[in-house]
Amino acid sequence: MYTDGRRAWDVRIALIGGAADGRALPLMGDLSLEESVAGTVALWDADAAGCARAAALGARMRREPGAAGRFAFTACRSQAEALDGADFVCAFGRAPSPRELESDLHAPELCGVYQGAGDAAGPGGLMRALRMGPALERLALDVKARCPRAFVLLLCDPIAHGLRAMYAAYPQIRALGLTADVPDALALLCRALYEMRGVAGARAREVVYAAAGVSRFCCITRAAWHDVDLMGVWQDFARKFAVSGYAEGQEDAWLSDPSACARRVQLDLSLRLGTLPAGEDRRLADFLPSTRYLRTPECALEWKFGRTGAAFHRERRRAFDAHAARLLSGEESASPAPSGGPAATALRALCGLGDALVSASLPNAGQIENAPRQAAVETPVLLRAGSAVPLMAGPLAPPLSALLAPAFA
């Protein structure tokens, strides 16, 4: 990789997993739009045919008008080949099989245990962690052998367990976990400012904030926009919408779309904890005792959120396969649109094209004072050329510390 501070070239990015089922496609779209970085994206997926299809989709997006990116997409025959000489590794992991999804998400229901998402916490999250751990250990060892100085962006749940496995296998690895939860919560704070104070024009990137927790349950503890204390605004907002929820014009969407919600869990937790938990209701609920939000399937609907079971994942994969066929045939435009995900921002910053502050998971080196050392914690992290520096978040408040203790274990 070469960089002059304005652009970077000869950048090699390895995308591991996520190619066959579409999880890597939004990042591929972002790279197709990136004007300042050029290089090669090497894809590898256990599904070789799906990997080749993803490479063809990348080439198709690159030819679209408005796609200013200068990345070549290539399918690799092995993980080692994709990692050879990589500057960055984006790890999406292996998607669970249909049989694994049925077991992870629905077998616990025989014992009266219901889950919202079942991918980052709860029985489903635990089973994913047990399956994913050995694969990520192998990935870490391959990184050590093929690209020891590469930055690894872990983009699959459960991130906390995945990071632990990777650092155990290769302690010098430079890996961090990313989700869009905190950026989405900052955008929600801006909407709350408009709802409660009538102030328009606030943008998430303008918000100065502090946050701490674990991936999928990271809480914003302080936030300000210019001289406005957004946490005070948020508490007023939470009280106003605690019962009705805040569906942003998508009333009752959770009845037909299992991934939709009215943010009632998020609002309820905000009032109980005095913070803003970033994340979707179905994932936040998985971290809590099931008696409050997931006592029964009907209980989840009373809290106005859907649960993503095995059928949801099967339908999403079927829809992606059909969408990919239309893109490749030219029936549908493959013109990429910005995904809003944090990975492209992180890659630009790590290439040296401007500092970026992101919310990311790293082993705890003291950034959360009362969390166990080396536990994977999420806090703001300053990214710049060749470095990822976590910012000190101080101690967790006692209620939040007690709630997250099992996640740190």
C-alpha positions in Angstrom: 0.0 0.0 0.0 1.1 3.5 -0.8 -0.4 6.8 0.3 0.4 10.5 0.1 -2.2 11.7 2.5 -4.7 12.6 -0.2 -5.1 9.2 -1.9 -3.9 5.6 -1.4 -3.1 3.0 -4.1 -2.0 -0.6 -4.4 -4.3 -1.3 -1.4 -5.1 -5.0 -1.0 -8.3 -5.8 1.0 -9.3 -9.4 1.8 -13.0 -10.0 2.3 -13.4 -13.3 4.2 -16.9 -14.7 4.2 -20.1 -12.8 3.5 -19.7 -12.9 -0.3 -22.1 -15.7 -1.1 -25.0 -14.5 1.1 -24.8 -10.8 0.4 -23.5 -9.5 3.7 -20.3 -8.1 2.0 -22.2 -6.4 -0.8 -22.9 -3.1 1.0 -19.1 -2.7 1.7 -18.3 -3.7 -1.9 -20.7 -0.9 -3.0 -18.9 1.6 -0.8 -15.6 0.6 -2.3 -17.0 1.0 -5.8 -17.8 4.6 -4.9 -14.4 5.4 -3.2 -12.5 7.9 -5.3 -9.4 8.2 -3.1 -8.4 4.6 -2.6 -7.5 2.1 -5.4 -6.3 -1.5 -5.3 -7.6 -5.1 -5.2 -10.4 -6.7 -3.2 -9.7 -10.4 -2.8 -12.8 -12.4 -1.9 -13.0 -15.8 -0.3 -16.0 -17.7 0.8 -16.6 -21.4 1.6 -19.3 -21.2 -1.1 -17.0 -21.0 -4.2 -19.8 -20.4 -6.6 -21.3 -17.7 -4.4 -17.8 -16.1 -4.1 -17.4 -16.0 -7.9 -20.9 -14.5 -8.3 -19.9 -11.7 -5.7 -16.7 -10.9 -7.7 -18.8 -10.6 -10.9 -21.2 -8.3 -9.0 -18.3 -6.2 -7.9 -17.1 -5.8 -11.5 -20.7 -5.0 -12.6 -21.0 -2.2 -9.9 -17.6 -0.8 -11.0 -18.9 -0.3 -14.6 -22.0 1.6 -13.5 -22.2 5.4 -14.1 -21.2 7.3 -11.0 -19.1 4.4 -9.6 -15.8 6.3 -9.3 -14.0 3.5 -7.4 -10.8 2.0 -8.7 -10.9 -1.4 -7.0 -10.7 -4.7 -8.9 -12.7 -7.6 -7.4 -11.3 -11.1 -7.7 -12.5 -14.4 -6.3 -9.8 -16.6 -4.5 -9.7 -20.3 -4.2 -8.6 -20.3 -0.5 -8.5 -18.1 2.5 -4.7 -18.1 2.5 -4.7 -16.9 -1.1 -7.0 -14.0 -0.3 -4.9 -13.0 2.7 -1.6 -13.0 0.9 -0.1 -9.6 1.3 -3.3 -8.0 2.5 -3.3 -4.5 4.1 -6.8 -4.9 5.5 -9.0 -7.9 6.3 -12.7 -7.6 6.5 -14.1 -10.7 8.2 -17.8 -11.5 7.8 -17.5 -15.1 9.1 -19.6 -18.0 7.9 -23.3 -17.6 7.9 -25.2 -20.4 9.9 -26.7 -23.2 7.9 -30.5 -23.5 7.8 -30.2 -26.5 10.3 -28.0 -24.4 12.6 -30.5 -21.5 12.5 -33.3 -23.8 13.4 -31.3 -25.1 16.4 -29.9 -21.8 17.5 -33.1 -19.8 17.3 -35.9 -22.3 17.9 -34.7 -25.2 20.0 -34.5 -23.0 23.2 -38.2 -22.3 22.7 -38.9 -25.9 23.8 -37.7 -24.8 27.2 -39.7 -21.5 27.1 -36.7 -19.3 26.1 -37.5 -16.9 23.3 -34.9 -14.7 21.5 -35.1 -11.5 19.6 -32.2 -11.9 17.2 -30.2 -14.8 18.7 -26.9 -13.8 17.1 -25.0 -11.7 19.7 -26.4 -12.9 23.0 -28.6 -15.5 24.5 -28.5 -19.2 23.5 -28.2 -18.4 19.8 -25.3 -16.0 20.4 -23.5 -18.6 22.5 -23.9 -21.3 19.8 -22.6 -18.9 17.2 -19.6 -18.1 19.3 -18.8 -21.8 19.8 -18.9 -22.4 16.1 -17.2 -19.2 15.1 -14.4 -19.3 17.6 -12.3 -22.1 15.9 -12.8 -20.5 12.4 -11.6 -17.1 13.7 -8.7 -18.7 15.4 -7.6 -20.2 12.1 -8.1 -16.8 10.4 -5.9 -15.1 13.0 -3.2 -17.7 12.5 -3.4 -17.2 8.7 -3.2 -13.5 9.2 0.0 -14.1 11.3 1.5 -16.2 8.5 0.3 -14.2 5.4 -0.2 -10.5 6.4 0.9 -10.0 10.1 0.6 -6.2 9.9 -2.8 -6.1 8.4 -5.7 -4.5 10.2 -8.6 -6.9 10.7 -12.1 -5.5 10.8 -14.5 -8.0 12.4 -18.0 -7.4 11.0 -19.9 -10.5 12.2 -21.7 -11.3 15.5 -20.9 -12.1 18.2 -18.1 -9.6 18.0 -17.0 -9.8 21.6 -16.4 -13.5 21.5 -14.9 -13.4 18.1 -12.3 -10.8 19.1 -11.4 -12.8 22.2 -10.7 -15.9 20.0 -8.6 -14.0 17.5 -6.4 -12.3 20.2 -6.0 -15.6 22.0 -4.6 -17.2 18.8 -2.5 -14.2 17.7 -2.0 -11.7 20.6 -0.2 -9.2 18.2 -3.1 -9.1 15.8 -4.5 -5.7 15.0 -8.2 -6.5 15.0 -11.3 -4.4 15.9 -15.0 -5.0 15.8 -17.4 -2.6 14.0 -21.2 -2.2 13.9 -23.4 0.7 12.8 -25.3 0.8 16.2 -23.7 3.9 17.7 -23.9 6.0 14.4 -27.5 5.0 14.1 -28.2 6.1 17.7 -26.4 9.4 17.1 -28.7 10.0 14.1 -31.7 9.2 16.4 -30.5 11.8 18.9 -30.6 14.4 16.1 -34.2 13.4 15.3 -35.0 13.7 19.0 -33.6 17.2 19.0 -36.0 18.1 16.2 -39.0 16.4 17.8 -38.5 17.9 21.3 -36.9 21.3 20.5 -37.8 21.9 16.9 -34.1 22.3 15.9 -33.4 21.0 12.4 -30.2 20.4 10.6 -28.2 18.6 13.3 -26.1 15.8 11.9 -24.7 12.7 13.6 -21.1 13.5 12.7 -21.4 16.8 14.5 -22.4 15.2 17.8 -19.7 15.0 20.5 -20.3 11.9 22.6 -19.0 9.4 25.1 -20.0 5.7 24.9 -19.1 2.5 26.6 -20.3 -1.1 26.7 -20.0 -4.2 24.6 -20.9 -4.8 21.0 -24.6 -4.7 20.4 -25.2 -3.2 23.9 -23.0 0.0 23.8 -24.5 2.9 25.7 -24.1 6.6 24.9 -23.5 8.2 28.3 -22.9 11.8 27.2 -23.7 13.7 24.0 -23.8 17.3 22.9 -24.5 19.2 19.7 -22.8 22.6 19.9 -24.0 23.8 23.3 -27.0 21.6 23.5 -27.0 18.7 26.0 -28.6 16.0 24.0 -28.9 13.5 26.9 -31.4 15.8 28.5 -33.3 16.1 25.3 -33.2 12.3 24.9 -34.6 11.7 28.4 -37.6 14.0 27.6 -38.0 12.2 24.3 -37.9 8.8 26.0 -40.6 9.8 28.5 -42.8 11.2 25.7 -42.6 8.0 23.5 -42.1 5.3 26.2 -45.6 3.9 25.8 -46.5 4.6 22.2 -43.0 4.0 20.8 -41.3 5.9 18.0 -41.8 4.1 14.7 -40.9 7.1 12.4 -44.0 6.6 10.2 -43.7 2.8 10.0 -46.6 2.1 12.3 -47.1 -1.7 13.0 -44.3 -2.6 10.6 -43.0 -5.1 13.2 -46.1 -7.2 12.6 -45.0 -8.0 9.1 -41.3 -7.3 9.2 -39.4 -9.2 11.9 -36.5 -6.8 11.8 -38.6 -3.7 12.5 -39.4 -2.1 15.9 -40.9 1.0 17.5 -37.8 1.4 19.8 -39.9 0.8 23.0 -37.2 -1.4 24.5 -34.5 1.2 23.7 -36.7 3.9 25.3 -37.5 1.8 28.3 -33.9 0.9 29.0 -32.9 4.6 28.6 -35.3 5.6 31.4 -34.1 2.7 33.6 -30.3 3.2 33.0 -30.1 6.9 32.3 -28.2 6.3 29.1 -29.0 5.7 25.4 -28.4 2.0 24.6 -27.4 1.8 20.9 -29.0 -1.0 18.9 -32.1 -2.6 17.7 -34.8 -3.7 20.2 -34.6 -7.4 19.3 -30.8 -7.4 20.0 -31.0 -5.3 23.2 -33.7 -7.6 24.5 -31.5 -10.6 24.2 -29.1 -9.2 26.8 -31.9 -8.9 29.4 -33.7 -11.6 31.4 -36.5 -12.8 29.2 -39.1 -12.1 31.8 -39.4 -8.4 30.8 -39.3 -8.3 27.0 -39.3 -11.9 25.7 -41.5 -13.8 28.2 -43.6 -15.0 25.2 -43.7 -14.2 21.5 -46.8 -12.1 22.2 -44.8 -10.1 24.8 -42.4 -9.0 22.1 -45.2 -7.7 20.0 -46.6 -5.8 23.0 -43.2 -4.1 23.2 -43.6 -3.5 19.4 -40.6 -5.4 18.0 -40.2 -8.4 15.8 -38.1 -11.5 16.2 -35.9 -12.7 13.4 -36.2 -16.5 13.3 -34.9 -19.1 10.9 -37.7 -18.3 8.3 -36.6 -14.6 8.2 -33.0 -15.7 7.3 -34.2 -18.2 4.7 -36.3 -15.5 3.0 -33.5 -13.0 3.1 -31.1 -15.4 1.4 -33.8 -16.3 -1.2 -34.4 -12.5 -1.9 -30.7 -11.9 -2.2 -30.2 -14.7 -4.7 -33.0 -13.3 -6.8 -31.6 -9.8 -6.5 -28.1 -10.9 -7.5 -29.5 -12.7 -10.6 -31.3 -9.5 -11.7 -28.2 -7.4 -11.2 -26.0 -9.8 -13.2 -28.5 -10.1 -16.0 -28.9 -6.3 -16.3 -32.6 -6.5 -15.4 -31.8 -4.2 -12.4 -29.3 -1.4 -12.1 -26.2 -2.3 -10.2 -25.4 1.3 -9.5 -24.0 1.4 -5.9 -25.3 3.6 -3.1 -23.5 4.5 0.1 -24.4 2.0 2.8 -23.6 4.3 5.7 -21.7 1.5 7.4 -18.5 2.2 9.4 -16.1 -0.1 7.6 -15.4 2.2 4.6 -14.8 5.1 7.0 -12.4 3.0 9.0 -10.5 1.9 5.9 -10.0 5.5 4.7 -8.7 6.6 8.1 -6.4 3.6 8.5 -5.0 4.4 5.0 -4.0 7.8 6.3 -6.7 9.8 4.4 -8.0 11.7 7.5 -8.6 10.8 11.1 -11.9 9.2 12.1 -13.6 8.7 15.4 -15.6 5.5 15.3 -17.3 3.3 18.0 -15.4 0.0 17.9 -14.6 -3.0 20.0 -11.1 -3.7 21.2 -9.6 -5.6 24.2 -10.0 -3.6 27.3 -6.6 -2.0 28.2 -8.2 0.4 30.7 -10.6 2.3 28.5 -13.4 1.0 30.8 -12.0 1.1 34.3 -14.4 -1.5 36.0 -14.5 -4.0 33.1 -12.1 -7.0 33.1 -8.8 -6.5 31.4 -8.7 -7.9 27.9 -12.5 -8.3 27.7 -13.7 -7.0 24.3 -15.4 -3.7 25.1 -16.8 -1.0 22.8 -15.8 2.6 23.2 -15.0 5.5 20.8 -11.7 4.7 19.0 -9.5 7.2 17.1 -8.4 5.8 13.8 -5.5 7.3 11.8 -2.8 6.1 9.5 -1.7 2.7 10.9 -3.2 3.1 14.4 -6.4 2.5 16.4 -6.4 4.3 19.8 -9.3 3.7 22.2 -10.5 6.7 24.2 -10.9 6.4 27.9 -14.5 6.0 28.9 -14.1 5.8 32.6 -16.1 3.4 34.8 -19.5 1.9 33.9 -22.4 3.0 36.2 -23.3 0.2 38.6 -26.6 -0.8 37.0 -25.0 -1.0 33.5 -21.9 -2.8 34.9 -24.1 -5.4 36.6 -26.2 -5.9 33.4 -23.1 -6.4 31.2 -21.2 -8.6 33.7 -22.2 -11.9 31.9 -21.1 -10.4 28.6 -17.6 -9.7 30.0 -17.3 -13.2 31.5 
